[in-house]
Amino acid sequence: MTTENLQIISDMIAMAKADSHLHEREYHFILEVAKRLEISKEAVDELIENPLQEMVFSTELQRITQFHRLLLVMNVDEQTHFIEIDALRNYGLKLGIRPEAVEQILGEMGNYDGKLIPSERLVEIFKRFYN
């Protein structure tokens, strides 16, 4: 269990709680990601109570991947609140994601089932703004 992996989960929890409620679907999604990162349920529950401070991901790929995880968390409960969208924008800025890319992603979310933009489309958007 690395600090980076704990930070991934901590950020996902913060995103899920942006609307002041950790929905059951969000919690279970976070637990699934944590399991893949070899983080226990107990560690997740501890992060809910005591989140880690923000950490800068070292590579562009890590930042984009984290942004995608946060996008998934935001949409997993099938309810998107303005405060969650605002929180995602802020996370995007903190991660160094170009605001134009964030806005295009947010604008296209409604075009897909469950507001889940396919990974291939996300890659196209990021390539456009980072090449």
Secondary structure by P-SEA (a helix, b strand, c coil): ccaaaaaaaaaaaaaaaccccccaaaaaaaaaaaaaacccaaaaaaaaaccccccccccaaaaaaaaaaaaaaacccccccaaaaaaaaaaaaaacccaaaaaaaaaaccccccccccaaaaaaaaaaacc
